[in-house]
Amino acid sequence: MRLATIRTAAGTRAVRVDGDRAVETGHADVGELLAVPGWRDVAAAADGPAHDRAGLDYAPVVPRPGKVICVGVNYGAHIREMGRDTPQYPTLFAKFAEALIGAHDDVVLPAASEAVDWEAELAVVVGQRVRHADEATAEAAIAGYTVLNDVTARDWQYRTLQWLQGKTFEATTPLGPELVTPDEAGTGLDLTCAVDGEVVQRANTSDMVFGAVATIAYVSTIVTLDPGDVLALGTPGGVGHARKPPRYLTPGAVLTTAIAGLGECRNTCVAEKRA
Protein backbone atom coordinates (compact mmCIF):
# COMPACT_ATOMS: atom_id res chain seq x y z
CA MET A 1 0.00 0.00 0.00
CA ARG A 2 1.09 3.55 -0.75
CA LEU A 3 -0.12 6.54 1.25
CA ALA A 4 0.46 10.27 0.85
CA THR A 5 -0.57 13.63 2.23
CA ILE A 6 -1.67 16.01 -0.50
CA ARG A 7 -2.67 19.66 -0.58
CA THR A 8 -6.14 20.45 -1.89
CA ALA A 9 -8.26 23.60 -2.06
CA ALA A 10 -9.90 22.43 1.17
CA GLY A 11 -6.62 21.73 3.01
CA THR A 12 -4.38 18.71 3.31
CA ARG A 13 -5.82 15.22 2.86
CA ALA A 14 -4.48 11.71 3.41
CA VAL A 15 -4.81 9.52 0.32
CA ARG A 16 -4.26 5.92 -0.69
CA VAL A 17 -2.40 5.83 -3.99
CA ASP A 18 -3.76 3.26 -6.45
CA GLY A 19 -1.94 3.25 -9.78
CA ASP A 20 -2.73 6.56 -11.48
CA ARG A 21 -5.21 7.84 -8.88
CA ALA A 22 -5.21 8.83 -5.21
CA VAL A 23 -8.26 8.16 -3.03
CA GLU A 24 -8.96 10.23 0.07
CA THR A 25 -9.16 8.26 3.33
CA GLY A 26 -11.14 10.85 5.31
CA HIS A 27 -8.18 12.08 7.36
CA ALA A 28 -6.33 15.39 7.25
CA ASP A 29 -2.94 13.76 6.73
CA VAL A 30 -1.07 10.47 7.00
CA GLY A 31 -0.08 11.20 10.60
CA GLU A 32 -3.74 11.47 11.59
CA LEU A 33 -4.52 8.25 9.70
CA LEU A 34 -1.73 6.31 11.42
CA ALA A 35 -3.11 7.29 14.83
CA VAL A 36 -6.36 5.40 14.06
CA PRO A 37 -6.47 1.82 15.42
CA GLY A 38 -6.50 -0.59 12.49
CA TRP A 39 -5.31 2.13 10.11
CA ARG A 40 -4.26 -0.40 7.46
CA ASP A 41 -7.78 -1.75 7.10
CA VAL A 42 -9.23 1.76 7.26
CA ALA A 43 -6.93 2.94 4.47
CA ALA A 44 -7.55 -0.16 2.35
CA ALA A 45 -11.32 0.29 2.58
CA ALA A 46 -11.33 4.05 1.96
CA ASP A 47 -13.46 5.21 -0.95
CA GLY A 48 -13.39 8.99 -0.75
CA PRO A 49 -12.89 11.58 -3.48
CA ALA A 50 -10.28 10.58 -6.06
CA HIS A 51 -7.49 12.68 -7.59
CA ASP A 52 -5.27 12.20 -10.63
CA ARG A 53 -1.92 11.04 -9.30
CA ALA A 54 -0.02 12.98 -11.95
CA GLY A 55 -1.30 16.30 -10.64
CA LEU A 56 -0.86 15.79 -6.90
CA ASP A 57 0.59 18.58 -4.77
CA TYR A 58 2.49 16.60 -2.14
CA ALA A 59 2.84 17.90 1.41
CA PRO A 60 5.43 16.19 3.63
CA VAL A 61 4.10 12.65 3.94
CA VAL A 62 3.70 13.29 7.70
CA PRO A 63 3.42 17.08 7.97
CA ARG A 64 3.72 17.42 11.76
CA PRO A 65 5.38 14.34 13.25
CA GLY A 66 5.74 14.41 17.01
CA LYS A 67 9.37 13.42 16.59
CA VAL A 68 11.90 13.42 13.76
CA ILE A 69 14.93 11.46 14.95
CA CYS A 70 17.92 11.00 12.66
CA VAL A 71 20.88 8.64 12.60
CA GLY A 72 24.27 10.02 11.62
CA VAL A 73 27.32 8.19 10.18
CA ASN A 74 25.28 5.07 9.43
CA TYR A 75 26.65 3.87 6.05
CA GLY A 76 30.04 2.23 5.66
CA ALA A 77 31.08 4.41 2.71
CA HIS A 78 30.04 7.63 4.46
CA ILE A 79 31.84 6.62 7.67
CA ARG A 80 35.04 6.12 5.68
CA GLU A 81 34.77 9.40 3.70
CA MET A 82 34.23 11.35 6.93
CA GLY A 83 37.24 9.66 8.56
CA ARG A 84 35.27 8.14 11.42
CA ASP A 85 35.25 4.77 13.14
CA THR A 86 32.24 2.46 12.84
CA PRO A 87 29.96 3.46 15.73
CA GLN A 88 29.07 1.02 18.47
CA TYR A 89 25.69 2.72 18.96
CA PRO A 90 23.50 4.84 16.68
CA THR A 91 24.55 8.50 16.51
CA LEU A 92 21.28 10.34 17.11
CA PHE A 93 20.13 13.90 16.53
CA ALA A 94 16.74 15.51 15.94
CA LYS A 95 14.90 17.76 13.55
CA PHE A 96 11.77 19.82 14.09
CA ALA A 97 8.68 19.65 11.92
CA GLU A 98 9.36 23.17 10.60
CA ALA A 99 12.28 21.73 8.62
CA LEU A 100 10.04 19.46 6.54
CA ILE A 101 8.85 20.22 3.00
CA GLY A 102 6.97 18.27 0.34
CA ALA A 103 8.46 16.18 -2.43
CA HIS A 104 8.37 19.01 -4.97
CA ASP A 105 8.63 22.07 -2.71
CA ASP A 106 11.57 24.47 -2.81
CA VAL A 107 14.52 23.88 -0.50
CA VAL A 108 15.21 27.20 1.20
CA LEU A 109 18.96 27.76 1.49
CA PRO A 110 19.55 29.60 4.79
CA ALA A 111 20.93 33.10 4.36
CA ALA A 112 23.10 32.48 7.42
CA SER A 113 24.94 29.53 5.84
CA GLU A 114 27.53 29.29 3.10
CA ALA A 115 27.85 25.50 3.19
CA VAL A 116 24.51 23.76 2.58
CA ASP A 117 25.01 20.09 1.73
CA TRP A 118 22.88 17.18 0.51
CA GLU A 119 22.27 13.87 2.34
CA ALA A 120 19.93 11.38 0.66
CA GLU A 121 18.28 9.07 3.18
CA LEU A 122 15.77 6.30 3.68
CA ALA A 123 13.23 7.23 6.35
CA VAL A 124 10.99 4.90 8.33
CA VAL A 125 7.61 6.02 9.67
CA VAL A 126 6.23 4.52 12.88
CA GLY A 127 2.75 3.00 12.73
CA GLN A 128 2.03 2.05 16.33
CA ARG A 129 2.98 3.20 19.80
CA VAL A 130 6.08 1.37 20.99
CA ARG A 131 8.37 1.47 24.01
CA HIS A 132 11.26 -0.84 24.95
CA ALA A 133 10.75 -2.77 21.72
CA ASP A 134 12.44 -6.06 21.01
CA GLU A 135 13.25 -6.93 17.38
CA ALA A 136 9.83 -8.41 16.59
CA THR A 137 7.94 -5.52 18.18
CA ALA A 138 10.12 -2.97 16.41
CA GLU A 139 9.49 -4.62 13.06
CA ALA A 140 5.74 -4.70 13.68
CA ALA A 141 5.80 -0.99 14.51
CA ILE A 142 6.95 0.01 11.01
CA ALA A 143 4.16 1.69 9.05
CA GLY A 144 6.33 2.11 6.00
CA TYR A 145 9.24 3.82 4.31
CA THR A 146 9.73 7.06 2.42
CA VAL A 147 12.41 9.32 0.94
CA LEU A 148 14.14 12.11 2.87
CA ASN A 149 17.04 14.44 2.22
CA ASP A 150 18.78 15.66 5.37
CA VAL A 151 19.89 18.96 3.85
CA THR A 152 22.53 20.27 6.24
CA ALA A 153 24.19 23.62 6.94
CA ARG A 154 27.70 22.27 7.54
CA ASP A 155 29.14 25.52 8.85
CA TRP A 156 26.42 25.57 11.54
CA GLN A 157 26.57 21.82 12.20
CA TYR A 158 30.22 22.04 13.20
CA ARG A 159 30.04 25.23 15.26
CA THR A 160 29.79 22.99 18.33
CA LEU A 161 29.90 19.29 19.14
CA GLN A 162 26.08 19.20 18.94
CA TRP A 163 24.75 18.92 15.38
CA LEU A 164 21.13 20.03 15.75
CA GLN A 165 21.73 23.67 14.81
CA GLY A 166 22.95 22.68 11.34
CA LYS A 167 20.28 20.04 10.76
CA THR A 168 16.94 21.74 11.28
CA PHE A 169 16.87 25.04 9.41
CA GLU A 170 13.31 25.73 8.27
CA ALA A 171 12.04 24.43 4.92
CA THR A 172 15.15 22.41 4.09
CA THR A 173 14.16 18.73 4.40
CA PRO A 174 12.10 16.99 1.68
CA LEU A 175 9.98 14.09 3.00
CA GLY A 176 7.92 12.00 0.60
CA PRO A 177 6.38 11.71 -1.84
CA GLU A 178 4.63 8.64 -0.44
CA LEU A 179 4.77 6.19 2.43
CA VAL A 180 5.20 2.63 1.14
CA THR A 181 4.29 -0.22 3.48
CA PRO A 182 6.97 -2.87 4.16
CA ASP A 183 5.24 -5.60 2.15
CA GLU A 184 5.54 -3.44 -0.98
CA ALA A 185 8.79 -1.63 -0.23
CA GLY A 186 11.07 -4.66 0.10
CA THR A 187 14.66 -4.52 1.36
CA GLY A 188 18.09 -3.72 -0.02
CA LEU A 189 16.93 -0.59 -1.85
CA ASP A 190 19.02 1.42 -4.30
CA LEU A 191 19.32 5.07 -3.31
CA THR A 192 20.60 8.01 -5.37
CA CYS A 193 21.00 11.75 -5.02
CA ALA A 194 21.54 14.03 -8.00
CA VAL A 195 22.34 17.74 -8.27
CA ASP A 196 21.33 19.29 -11.60
CA GLY A 197 21.12 15.79 -13.07
CA GLU A 198 24.60 14.71 -11.92
CA VAL A 199 24.48 11.72 -9.60
CA VAL A 200 26.47 12.61 -6.49
CA GLN A 201 25.39 9.74 -4.21
CA ARG A 202 24.67 6.13 -5.12
CA ALA A 203 24.31 3.29 -2.62
CA ASN A 204 22.19 0.41 -1.41
CA THR A 205 20.48 0.51 1.96
CA SER A 206 22.13 -2.81 2.82
CA ASP A 207 25.28 -0.74 3.58
CA MET A 208 23.61 0.63 6.72
CA VAL A 209 25.17 -0.15 10.09
CA PHE A 210 21.88 0.23 11.97
CA GLY A 211 18.73 -0.62 10.01
CA ALA A 212 15.14 0.37 10.69
CA VAL A 213 14.39 -2.41 13.19
CA ALA A 214 17.57 -1.85 15.21
CA THR A 215 17.01 1.91 15.23
CA ILE A 216 13.40 1.64 16.41
CA ALA A 217 14.44 -0.78 19.16
CA TYR A 218 17.25 1.51 20.29
CA VAL A 219 15.28 4.76 20.22
CA SER A 220 12.25 3.20 21.92
CA THR A 221 14.50 2.38 24.85
CA ILE A 222 14.96 6.13 25.31
CA VAL A 223 11.52 7.49 24.48
CA THR A 224 8.09 6.23 23.44
CA LEU A 225 7.64 6.27 19.67
CA ASP A 226 4.17 7.20 18.45
CA PRO A 227 2.34 6.74 15.16
CA GLY A 228 3.63 9.23 12.62
CA ASP A 229 7.06 9.64 14.18
CA VAL A 230 9.82 9.68 11.56
CA LEU A 231 13.28 8.13 11.84
CA ALA A 232 15.82 9.09 9.16
CA LEU A 233 18.37 6.33 8.72
CA GLY A 234 21.51 8.15 7.61
CA THR A 235 23.21 8.98 4.33
CA PRO A 236 25.74 7.09 2.20
CA GLY A 237 29.01 8.38 0.79
CA GLY A 238 29.17 11.22 -1.70
CA VAL A 239 28.21 14.25 0.37
CA GLY A 240 29.50 17.59 -0.83
CA HIS A 241 31.31 18.46 2.40
CA ALA A 242 33.69 15.49 1.99
CA ARG A 243 34.76 16.47 -1.54
CA LYS A 244 38.04 18.17 -2.31
CA PRO A 245 37.30 20.98 -2.71
CA PRO A 246 33.95 20.88 -0.89
CA ARG A 247 30.83 21.37 -3.00
CA TYR A 248 27.59 22.85 -1.73
CA LEU A 249 24.08 23.63 -2.95
CA THR A 250 23.43 26.98 -4.62
CA PRO A 251 20.28 28.89 -5.60
CA GLY A 252 18.70 27.35 -8.70
CA ALA A 253 20.20 23.91 -8.18
CA VAL A 254 17.77 21.02 -8.60
CA LEU A 255 18.12 18.36 -5.91
CA THR A 256 16.70 14.92 -6.80
CA THR A 257 16.55 12.23 -4.13
CA ALA A 258 15.34 8.80 -5.26
CA ILE A 259 14.93 5.36 -3.72
CA ALA A 260 13.95 2.40 -5.88
CA GLY A 261 10.32 1.45 -5.36
CA LEU A 262 9.60 4.42 -3.09
CA GLY A 263 9.73 7.32 -5.55
CA GLU A 264 11.65 10.55 -5.63
CA CYS A 265 11.76 14.06 -4.24
CA ARG A 266 12.68 16.72 -6.78
CA ASN A 267 13.31 20.10 -5.19
CA THR A 268 14.68 23.40 -6.48
CA CYS A 269 17.01 25.29 -4.17
CA VAL A 270 16.14 28.95 -3.53
CA ALA A 271 17.83 31.63 -1.47
CA GLU A 272 16.13 32.59 1.77
CA LYS A 273 14.34 35.90 1.61
CA ARG A 274 14.48 37.90 4.81
CA ALA A 275 11.72 40.35 5.59
Stockholm file with secondary structure:
# STOCKHOLM 1.0

chainA/1-275         MRLATIRTAAGTRAVRVDGDRAVETGHADVGELLAVPGWRDVAAAADGPAHDRAGLDYAPVVPRPGKVICVGVNYGAHIREMGRDTPQYPTLFAKFAEALIGAHDDVVLPAASEAVDWEAELAVVVGQRVRHADEATAEAAIAGYTVLNDVTARDWQYRTLQWLQGKTFEATTPLGPELVTPDEAGTGLDLTCAVDGEVVQRANTSDMVFGAVATIAYVSTIVTLDPGDVLALGTPGGVGHARKPPRYLTPGAVLTTAIAGLGECRNTCVAEKRA
#=GR chainA/1-275 SS CEEEEEEETTEEEEEEEETTEEEECSSSSHHHHHTSTTHHHHHHHCCCCEEEGGGCCBCCSSSSCSCEEEEESCBHHHHHHTTCCCCSSCEEEEECGGGEECTTSCEEECTTCSCEECCEEEEEEECSCBSSCCHHHHHHTEEEEEEEECCEEHHHHTTSSCCHHHHCCTTCEEEEEEEECHHHHCSSCEEEEEETTEEEEEEEGGGBSSCHHHHHHHHHHHSCBCTTCEEECCCCSCCGGGSSSCCCCCTTCEEEEEETTTEEEEEEEEECCCC
#=GC SS_cons         CEEEEEEETTEEEEEEEETTEEEECSSSSHHHHHTSTTHHHHHHHCCCCEEEGGGCCBCCSSSSCSCEEEEESCBHHHHHHTTCCCCSSCEEEEECGGGEECTTSCEEECTTCSCEECCEEEEEEECSCBSSCCHHHHHHTEEEEEEEECCEEHHHHTTSSCCHHHHCCTTCEEEEEEEECHHHHCSSCEEEEEETTEEEEEEEGGGBSSCHHHHHHHHHHHSCBCTTCEEECCCCSCCGGGSSSCCCCCTTCEEEEEETTTEEEEEEEEECCCC
//
